[in-house]
């Protein structure tokens, strides 16, 4: 069965968050400046990935997803101004 995900983007703050599966008690870690990963406290499963300044770091999402063996059902891009 494929894991569900939700994608939230806040244009004003340029923050993207991708949530995976059923949300649970988790802890967030900043894995690099402006990039946060939340993992389930008990299982260590990745529950969300958040990126500050996403508009200038769209390609970074692909690398982070791959590093945690996660996939999205759609391609994400932002229109250039």
Secondary structure, 3 states (H helix, E strand, C coil): CCCCEEEEEECCCCEEEEEECCCCCEEEEEEECCEEEEEECCCCCEEEEEEECHHHCHHHHHHHHHHCCCCCCCCCCCCCC
